[in-house]
Amino acid sequence: HVTGSKGKSSTSAMISMLAAAHGLSVGTYTSPHLEAVEERLAYNGLTASPEDFAQAVADVQAFDAVVDDDPERRLTYFEFVTTVGFAWFADRAVDLGVIEVGLGGRLDATNVVQSAVSVVASIALEHTAYLGDTLAEIATEKAAILKPGGTLVTGDMAPEAAAVMEARAAELEAPHLAHGRDFRLVDEVQAVGGWDISVDGVYEQYDEIHVPIHGRHQLRNAAVAIAATEALLGRALDPDAVREGFANVTLPGRLEVVGRRPLVVLDGAHTPESMAAGAGALDEEFPPFLWKVVLGALADKKLDELVGTLSGIAGEVFAVTAPSHRGIPDSEVAAAARAAMPDRAVHESGSVADGVRAALEAAGEDGALLVTGSMYVVGEARSLLAKNR
């Protein structure tokens, strides 16, 4: 069971592929999806087919009809899709379910599971209206996924958040494996298409691991994934299986390169911390472009802080309205961009499609385009770019 303010989807994907490389049949449930809802379900890394997903929906609908008779018990969309995911896992009799929390942890629909290993990848100020105004409050919500008999694995976090994790583990008399104390990333070297790393795990050190993804911030997630898989199996991992597992990791919409001329990168970062990490990765791992940035965001985001993180890499901004009822109007996104970057050209582009088309034209074959700010924006752009590829 995996939660975190950022990195939970990435960590879930890595754990899934590590476990699959060790011979387990693995079902993975993540959210949100980019283009199609069946992307939320995968078996050994392969996305559920539309037909299989539809069958799982049909299996659940009969029970949902009973619940829907009582308005006070009616399932939300996320609760329904989570139930569909569990039914899909059961139909395949998976050895392992890797389940990503939707929001927080304590009250999340996924928190009905009795997990053997609970992972908290990170803690940051996010969704404060629901999770609390302090790191300690948010950590309390996320630490609640740890169950009696389980093991807690945590990534790097501030001392006040780490103290909450330690207290939760002590309360349940559960083992607690923390990055920097019980396991750690010990080496990281930039390589073609990603990074080469070494991780000192709980049981063993793993060297010469190629992680084929962009973003130095993802490497600690890789260490967390190794420790979580060790905790799950109760032993050291096979070094060759570790390399195989990471070789099969893909992270759609997370610093994903989908075009070369021009260079096109999709990054669904939507918090100031994750967007700053993404901007840092572009600066560190790619040529020194002034990026044409297609930017949209949702209403619960800190817009000024989000936009400010892009000031070091953006050459021109194409503000769009995210395709969601919570999408901030492109005019407001543009106003924030002009305030943060008064010397850059900023356009109110309207839709994601119009923003992407304008940015591609502005970039030309030798430029670079970044689509960011929301998974909703990235998902629509990904579909559009695939059709035009």
C-alpha positions, 0 to 999 in steps of 0.5 A: 500500500503506497502513499506520499505527497509526491512519488507514490505512482513512481514508487508503485511502478518500481515496486511492481516491476521489482516484484514481477522480476522476482517471479510474482504475479503483480496487480497494480492500481494507480491514479489518476489515469492520463488518457483512459481509465483502464490505465489505472490497472496493470498486470505485471506492468501491462495495462488492462485491456478495455474489454477486461476493464469493462468486464470488471465494471460489469462484475461490480455493477450488480453490487453497486446497484444494491448500495445505490438504493441508499443515497447515504451509501452511494459510492463515489467515482473513486470508490467504484473504480477502486472496487473494480480494481480489487475485483480485477485483481481477484479475477487474476488471483494475483500474488501481490497487489500494489495499491496506490492511495488516491488522497491522504491515507486514513480515509482513502477508499484504498485503506480497506486493505490489510497490507503486509508493507505500507510505504510513505514515499514523502510528506509535503504540504498538499491538499491542506483543506483535506489533510491538515495545515502542517506536515505533522497533520498530513503525516498522521493521515498518511501513516494511518495506512500502516496496519497491525502486522505490517512493515512501514517503509518511508522515504526522506521527510522533515523531522516532524513528519518522520517523528509521526511515522516513528510514533505510528510504527511504535504504536503498532509495534511494527518494523519501520525502515527509513531512508537514510537510516536503514537503507539509502541511495549511495551513488547516482551517475547520469547516464544515457536515458536515465541514471545509474545508481547504487543502493545500500538496501536493508539486506544487501547493496545493489550496484550498477542499476540503470534506472531509465527515467529522468529526474534525480528526485526519482532515485530516492523513490527507487531506493524506497522501492528496493527496501519495500520489496526486500521487506515484502520478500523478507530477504535480499533481492536477486541483483540481476532481477533488480536490474531487470525490474528497473529496466522495465519501469516506465512512467508515462506523463512524468518527465516523459519524452514523447518527441525529439524534433522538437524535443517534447517532454510531458510532466504531470507535476502539480505541486511547487515541490514536484514542479521545481524538481522537474524544472531542475531535471530539465536543467540538469539532464537536457541541453540548455533550452529556453522551453516553450511551456504549455501550462495549466493547473487545478483550482486547489493548487498554489498557482503563484508558487507553481509558476515561479518554479519555471522562471529559470527554464521557460522562454515562453508560456502558453497558458491553458485551461485544464480540462476539468471542472476544477481547471483554472481559467487560462487568463488566471494562469497567464496573469500568474505567469506574467507576474512571475516572468515579466520579461517572457512572452505569455499567451492565453491559449484557451484549450490544451489542444490550441496551446500545444499546437501554438507551442509546437509552431513556436518551438520549430524543429530545433526547440523544446516544448514542456507540457506541465502543471496537471495530469489532466493537461498532460493526458490530453496533450499526450493523446493529441501528440500521439494522434499527430505523431 
